[in-house]
Amino acid sequence: MNRNDSPSRAKSGGRKSKKRSGWWRRALLWTLSAALLAGMVAGLLPQPVPVETATVSHGPLTVSVFEEGKTRIRHRYTVSPPVAGFLERVPLRAGDSIEAGKTVLATLRAESAGFLDPRAKAQAEARWKGAEAAVQLRGEELERARSMKDLAEKEFARADALLASSGISRQEWDLASNQVQVRGREVNAAEFALHVARFEAEQAHAALLQADADGKEGASLQILAPISGFVLKVHEESERVVAAGTPILEVGDTRDLEAEIELLSSDAVAVREGAEVSIEHWGGEKPLRGRVSLVERGGFTKISALGVEEQRVLVQVDFVDPFREGEELGDRFRVEARIVTWHGDEILQVPVGALFRRGNDWMVFIVRDSKALRRTVGIGRNNGAAAQVLSGLEEGDEVILHPPETLEEGSAVASS
């Protein structure tokens, strides 16, 4: 019996092992088929769009205009002879330094026939008297400017004390500070005008003395520097006979600089006197602070590099920061100015890169539960990097930057 049973047991064991191996093969096949089907389904499903996001927040916002310009000496003086004569060769060149009342700018040998003319002598006397009256007038204007500056300094001192105790706003303090600077410029202008008036009186007196010289040949008239500064331009270099009033030199003080910025008329409308200015790319290590002193009321036409006619307006800017040693600007130097037209401290703002147009409306995409939702927003001030939010968004909203054209309402997104 035992011998007969052993072959049947071996056969039954073999069948069981074949059944087990067939079951595993079927299970493995079904598993691979299910995985392949799941992969195909997953491949056909829409994938989340990778996007870059930013958060809407409160913060300071400054709007400004940025344009090129050049420096300019505020008070320039053109030197000319009070009488006709023979001009000797001018030894000075542009850039040479001069000292008021000491440096000889030009030497003139007057024509004797002109001095013997009674009419010319009477005209010289009249010019001298007029120049003396101008000196008195300029002196009175200087005293008035100094009084106004003293008053502005006292008002600023009171405003400074009130600002520490929150008695006035920052804007009122800025206005008081600006008045001190304006009055200071008026004093400088009055002092310059007085120097020039004295110089003209001395020149008129010298011409009168030459008229009384009884026609001596070879008598010379020296024209001295009216101010301390530098020679800006030489109009007459060679010896020749010149008429009275012929421009010989142009002089000025480079410490009396301002900047002239050429703005588009549409931008100049928003610029106010006293506005803060940042002078950039002027050659120094860091920008210089300035303030708008004047926005001219007359414009001019300028052809742009693309050949387009543009209406431009000159805006004059005073420098606030002093120049460092070795980094001084000169006359007609190129600068770039960023003029502040508006500023707010706690402004709800959104990056400009999140905005796009739909008709006349500004739109953004916000992220909610990993989906993109379109929102219409109201936009106020815009500085090119961020825009003021008037409606449609709240602080903390997550917006999509530079949304792709394929992004639609409800699309799944993944923040990168």
GISULFEN-V277221 format. One record per pair of residues at least 6 apart in sequence whose ideal C-beta (glycine too) atoms are under 6 Angstrom apart, sorted by the first residue. I is the first residue (numbers start at 1). GAP is how many residues later the second one is. If there is no record, write none. Layout:
I_GAP, I_GAP
This chain:
48_364, 48_365, 48_366, 49_358, 49_362, 49_364, 50_364, 50_366, 51_349, 51_362, 52_349, 52_364, 53_314, 53_345, 53_347, 53_362, 54_297, 54_345, 54_347, 55_343, 56_294, 56_337, 56_339, 56_341, 57_338, 58_288, 58_290, 58_337, 60_285, 61_283, 61_286, 61_288, 62_278, 62_281, 63_278, 63_279, 63_318, 63_320, 64_274, 64_275, 64_276, 65_202, 65_274, 66_272, 67_194, 67_196, 68_268, 69_190, 69_191, 69_192, 69_193, 69_266, 69_268, 70_190, 70_262, 70_264, 71_186, 71_188, 71_258, 71_262, 72_186, 72_188, 73_179, 73_183, 73_258, 74_182, 74_184, 75_117, 75_181, 76_176, 77_149, 77_174, 78_169, 78_172, 79_26, 79_169, 79_170, 80_165, 80_166, 80_167, 80_168, 81_27, 81_163, 82_121, 82_122, 82_125, 83_27, 83_124, 83_161, 84_27, 84_30, 84_159, 84_160, 85_23, 85_24, 85_25, 85_26, 86_23, 86_155, 87_21, 87_153, 87_155, 88_19, 88_151, 89_150, 90_16, 90_147, 92_139, 94_137, 94_139, 94_140, 96_135, 97_133, 98_127, 99_129, 100_125, 100_127, 100_128, 101_123, 103_122, 104_118, 105_118, 105_120, 105_144, 106_117, 106_142, 107_113, 107_115, 108_113, 109_111, 110_100, 110_111, 112_103, 112_105, 114_6, 115_95, 115_96, 115_100, 116_99, 121_90, 124_83, 124_84, 124_87, 125_83, 127_77, 128_76, 128_77, 128_80, 131_69, 131_70, 131_73, 132_69, 134_63, 135_62, 135_63, 135_66, 138_55, 138_56, 138_59, 141_49, 142_48, 142_52, 145_41, 145_42, 145_45, 146_41, 148_35, 149_34, 149_35, 149_38, 152_27, 152_28, 152_31, 153_27, 155_21, 156_20, 156_21, 156_24, 159_9, 159_14, 159_17, 162_6, 163_10, 178_96, 195_31, 195_32, 196_30, 199_27, 206_15, 210_11, 213_6, 227_26, 229_22, 229_23, 229_24, 230_24, 231_18, 231_20, 232_18, 232_20, 232_99, 233_17, 234_15, 235_12, 235_13, 236_12, 254_76, 258_58, 258_60, 259_58, 259_76, 260_54, 261_54, 261_76, 262_50, 263_50, 263_52, 265_34, 265_46, 265_48, 268_27, 268_45, 270_71, 271_24, 271_44, 271_68, 271_70, 273_19, 274_17, 275_17, 275_64, 275_65, 276_64, 277_13, 277_40, 277_60, 277_62, 278_9, 278_60, 279_8, 279_9, 279_11, 279_56, 279_58, 280_7, 280_56, 281_55, 282_53, 284_43, 288_33, 289_31, 289_32, 290_27, 290_28, 290_29, 290_30, 291_27, 291_29, 292_25, 293_23, 293_25, 294_22, 295_20, 296_17, 296_18, 299_12, 299_14, 300_12, 301_8, 302_8, 302_10, 304_6, 342_39, 347_41, 348_41, 349_37, 349_39, 350_37, 350_39, 350_49, 351_35, 352_35, 353_48, 353_49, 354_10, 354_45, 354_47, 355_7, 356_7, 361_15, 362_15, 362_17, 363_11, 363_13, 364_11, 364_13, 364_35, 365_7, 365_9, 365_35, 365_38, 366_7, 366_9, 366_31, 366_33, 367_31, 370_42, 371_39, 371_41, 372_35, 372_39, 372_41, 374_35, 375_17, 376_16, 377_15, 377_16, 378_12, 378_13, 378_14, 379_8, 380_8, 380_10, 381_7
